[in-house]
């Protein structure tokens, strides 16, 4: 092989590699076109099946460790239940407690990494009318935000046995120090066909279908990933009675240790689903594993409900 041939081979290999990358990008564009066609057809129906259309899309995007279930409810150990969730992305292997009532699934908030609301004009109109008439006290998003994870697990970890009871962790004799998770929340995603501006949306991610394209909006796309970590893993301590202890245990900092953002993972507006794959999975990596499951807290909730039911029955 002469010296002239070597650069030519290198050039051909590089060109072949670039073609592979182009083909991969085109594949996600084709997926988006198919998605739009399906949503356009669904929009002509009286009954929407948007959950069934979006479900395989998210299954292709998120790692296989996650399940993606449609039309489920999220519960917590404080006896609160969310409104119906179009799609829930949750770690069944890590937190294997999925409560069933017939075919209806109730998933503990500790297991849920992301929730999706599929919304159309009819759904939006009905929710607005119900809120105006006072039939609904809270929005769909508020029904998710009210749910609270609980730190009350007993688990073996690499360094030994960990008891995540807040009072025990807070005890100065504890050698476990700051906690990477004290109150987790799911990533919130809105998939909508409703016209409007979503730059100030309370959802983390918005996917809006226009007639010929999917528009992706991330209201806090330029927020530091450090702030995302705090928002997802140390969410709203003020909701808890032991707020001060949780704040003290939380491994947070007012300073940004990184200038990384979700916007920096945007491939381009011409390839929304490929960008979504990178951005959503980055957020999932910030949660990584669900908060340890608090068996005792759920047992207490069931006991209280069963006891109250027995008292009512005996009257």
N, C-alpha and C positions, 0 to 999 in steps of 0.2 A: 504493500500500500504506500503510494507516494504522498508527499507533503501537500499536494494539491487536492487529493481525494479526501483527506481528513476534515478540513473545514467544510467541505460539501456535505459530508455525512452528518457533521454536527448541526449544520443548517437544516438538513432534512428532518433530523430527530426533533429539533426545536419546533419546526413548522408542524410536525405531526402532533406534538404535545399541545400546541396552541389550538389545533383543530379539535382536540378532545375537549378542552376547556370551553370552546365555542359551542360544541354540541351539547355539553352539559347545561350551559346557560340557555340554549335554545329549548331544551327539554322543559325547563321551568316556565318559559314563555308559552310553550304549547299547553302545559298544564293550566296556566292562567286563562288561555283562550277557551279551553274546554270548560273550565269553571264558570266563566262568564256566560257561555252558551247555556249551561245547565240552569244557572240562576235566572237567566232571561226567560227560559221556558217555565221555571217554577213560579215566576212572577205573574204568569198568566192564569195560574190556578187559584181557586178559592181557598184552598188549604195549602199552606206552605210546607215544603219538605226541606227547608234550607239546612236543618241540622244534618240530614242524611247526605247532603251535597258537600258540606264543609268537613264532615267527620273524616272521610278518607284523605282529605288534603292535610289535616293536622296529623293524621297517622303517618303520613309520608314525611312530615317535617320533624316531628319530635322523636327522640330515641325510643327504642323498643322496650326499655324498662318502664315506660309509661303506658297506661291504658287510656283510651279516649272513648268515653261513654256518652250517650245522648239522653236527654230528658231525665235527669236525675235531680236529687235534692241533696244539699249539704247541711250537716248538722254539727252541733258542738256539744260539749259535756255540760253546758249551762242550759240545756233543754231548748235551744233556739234552732229554728229550721229556716233555710233560705227559701226564696221563691224557686220555681222550677228552673233548672240550669240547662240551657240548650246543649252544651258540651262541657264535660269536666275532664281535665287531664290530671291523672292522679297516679301515684306510685302504689300499686296494689301489693307488690312483693314486699315492700318495706313496711307498709302499714296494712296488713291483710284483713282489716275489719270493714267489710262492706255489709251493712245491714239491709236485709230484704223484707219487703212487705208485698207478697205476691211477686209481680214482675217489676215493682217499683224499687229503685235502689236509693239508699240513704248513705252517703259517704261522709265519714268524719273529716272535719276541716283540717286536721293534722296531716291527712294524706294528700290533700289537693294542692297541686302545683299551679294550675291555671284554670280559669273558668271562661266560657264563651257564651255570649248572648247573641243569638241570631234574630235580627229585628227587621221588619218591613213596615211599610206605611200603615197597614191595618193594625199591627201590634202596637205601634207608637201611638196611634190615635186612641185605641182602647185604653192604654195605660194612662194617657193624659186625661181622658174622660173620667176614669175611675178615681184618679187623684183629685180632680176637681169636684167630684160628687162626694168625696170623703170615704169612698169604699176601700181605698188603699192608703195605709198610713205611711208606707215607705216605698221607695223606688226599688227596682231590681238590684241595682248596685248597692244600695243601702242594706238590703237583705243579706248581701254577702259580707259587707264591711262590719256588720254587727256581730258576726261569729268570732269567737275567741278560742285560740289554741290554748292549751294548758300545759304548764311545766309541772309534771307530777309522775315521772316514769322511773323505773328501776331497771337498769340494763347493764350488761357486761360490755365494756369497751376495751380497747387495746391495753390501756394502762391499768385496768382493774374494773371495779364495779362502780357505776355512777348512779346516784340518786338525784334526780332533777327537781325534787321538791324545793320550792323557792326558799323556805326558811332554812333548810339544811345547807343549800348552796350559799346562802347569805351569811351563814355562821362563819366567823373568822377562822375557825379551825379547819374549814374545808380547804382542800388543796387544789380545787378544780378552777378557781379563778374566774376570769371573765368568760361569758358564754357567747358563742357565735350565733345562737338563736335563742330568743326569749319570747317572741310572739310573732309567729309567721302569718303571712297572708298569701292568697293566690294571686298570680298575675291575672289582670282582668282584660278581656278582649271583646270588642264589639264588632260583629260582622253585620253590616247594615246596607239596606237599599234606600234609606231615607235621605233625601237631599238636605244639605246643611253644612255648616262650618264646624269642624271638630278639633280645631287647634287648641281649644280650651276644655276639651272633654275630660271628665274624671276617670275615664278608662285609660289603662296603660297603653293599649294598642287599639287602633280603629282601622278596620278594613271596609271601605265603602265602595260598593259596586255602582259604577256608572254604566251607561249602555254598552260601551266598548272597552272598558278597562276597570281594573281594581286600583283604587287609590288607598295608600297606606299612610296613616297619620299617627305619629308618636308625640303626644303633647309635651313630654319631657325628654325628647330625644337627645338634647344637649346636656342633660343632667349627668354628672359624674357617676360612674358605676359604683363608687363608694356610697353615694346617696341612695342608689337603687338597693344596695345591700342592706342599708339601714331600714329602708322602707319595707322591704320584703321579709326581713328577719327580726326586726324589732319594731313591729307595727303598733302604733298608738297605745302606748303604755297607760295613758290616762284613763283607759276603759277599765282598768283593773284596780281592785282594792289595795293591792300591794304595789302600787305604781312606783314608789320610791325605790323599793328593793329591786324591781325589774330594771329600772334605769341604771342602778348601780352595778348590776350584774352584766348589763349589755356591753358587748365589746364594740363600742362606737367611738367615733372621733369627729369633732367639728371640722377638722382639717381634711381636705381631699388628698388622699395618698396617691391618687392616680388621675390623670386627665383623660382617661378612656371614656368614651360615650357610646350610646347605641347608634347615634347618627354616623359615627365613623365606620360602622358595619353595614352601611347602606351601599349596595352594589350599584344602584341607579334606579330611577323611576321607571325605566323600561323593563325592569325585571323585579317586580314586587315580591313574588313568592320566594325567589332566591334570597333576597334581602331579609324577608321575614324569617326564613330558616336560620340565618346567622343571628339575627337580633333576638328572636324568641329563645333560641337555645342558649344564647349568652345569659339571658335572664334566668333560665332554668338552672344554669350552672352556678348562678349566684345563690340560689336556694340549695342546690345540690341534692341533699337528702332531706326528707321531711323531718320535722321535729319529732323526738321520741314519743311514742304513743302512750298516753296517760291512762292505763287500764283502770286504776282506782277511781279516777274522776268520772269515767263513764259508768262504772259499776254503781257509784254513788247516785248518779243521775237516774239510772234505771230503778234503783231501790226506792228513791224518793217518789217517783211516778207510780210505781207499783203499790207503795204504801198509801199514797193519796187515793188511788183508785179503790183500794180495799176499804179505806175509811168511808168514802162516798157510797160504796155498795152496801155497807153495813147500816147506813142511816135509813 
